[in-house]
Amino acid sequence: MSSYRTPTFLLFLFLLFTLLRPLPAAADGWRVIPILLNFDQKTRSGVITLYNEGENKISLQVKSYTWSQDSDGKDQYQEDAELVFFPRLLTIEPGKSQVLRVGMQIPATSSEKTYRLFIEEIPEARKADQGATIAITLRFGIPIYVAPLKSEPRGEFTEATLDKGQIVTVIKNTGNVHFRIQSVQLIAKDANGAEVLRRKIDGWYLLSGASRPYLFTLPPEECRQAATLEILADTDREDIATAIKVDPQACNP
């Protein structure tokens, strides 16, 4: 009969006890209002209010980054000094709030400039008699948009293909300001215009000049029933649409 006192089992019990026992709070509840800032030629500064709704004092640090996106629409950040903000370090007592002031020091250009202001909790140093703790810190990334001299929102599908039952679509922001893609829908219709299948993928922000791919998979049977695939991107500025005529051979996995 195997023993339950093996080193592996004892280690399991130790980890289970460590994770399930009550732990000192390593992060308290706090919130930020507003959750984004919009600047233009007339509005060059703004205020963010931070509220400590927890039971313990919190310390926060603030850093600013330029915000861009790569060819797959993934966010890229680089620390910068174009945003002016203060204070950079904050300490907020329980039930209190503090104001963070933010401003721009560069003029508007032909394209929108985008930033993220990251507000991150600094974990409090724990006393030795509290034992092991798991530090859980909160981090908010506040979008900041600086409008161009003239806004020209525009987007388009630069790719929409069907191969082996896989539909690859690419949306590109060809304008000079960001937009948010609420969702991308695929609607398969037969030769009579009747709907065969509908799929939806949630979207995200798409910055000026950036592209983001969206992938759908069609079951072979529904794919062969379809004559046309309509693809619609619902954005907060305007809808973007395209269509694919179905070649039944492209439905085979």
Stockholm file with secondary structure:
# STOCKHOLM 1.0

chainA/1-253         MSSYRTPTFLLFLFLLFTLLRPLPAAADGWRVIPILLNFDQKTRSGVITLYNEGENKISLQVKSYTWSQDSDGKDQYQEDAELVFFPRLLTIEPGKSQVLRVGMQIPATSSEKTYRLFIEEIPEARKADQGATIAITLRFGIPIYVAPLKSEPRGEFTEATLDKGQIVTVIKNTGNVHFRIQSVQLIAKDANGAEVLRRKIDGWYLLSGASRPYLFTLPPEECRQAATLEILADTDREDIATAIKVDPQACNP
#=GR chainA/1-253 SS CCCSCCHHHHHHHHHHHHHHSCCCCSCCCEEEECSCEEECSSCCEEEEEEEECSSSCEEEEEEEEEEEECTTCCEEEEECSSEEEECSEEEECTTCEEEEEEEECSCCCSSCEEEEEEEEECCCCCCGGGCCCCCCCCEEEEEEEECCSSCCCCEEEEEEEEETTEEEEEEEECSSSCEEEEEEEEEEECTTSCEEEEEEEECCEECTTCEEEEEEECCHHHHHHCSEEEEEEEESSCCEEEEEECCGGGGCC
#=GC SS_cons         CCCSCCHHHHHHHHHHHHHHSCCCCSCCCEEEECSCEEECSSCCEEEEEEEECSSSCEEEEEEEEEEEECTTCCEEEEECSSEEEECSEEEECTTCEEEEEEEECSCCCSSCEEEEEEEEECCCCCCGGGCCCCCCCCEEEEEEEECCSSCCCCEEEEEEEEETTEEEEEEEECSSSCEEEEEEEEEEECTTSCEEEEEEEECCEECTTCEEEEEEECCHHHHHHCSEEEEEEEESSCCEEEEEECCGGGGCC
//
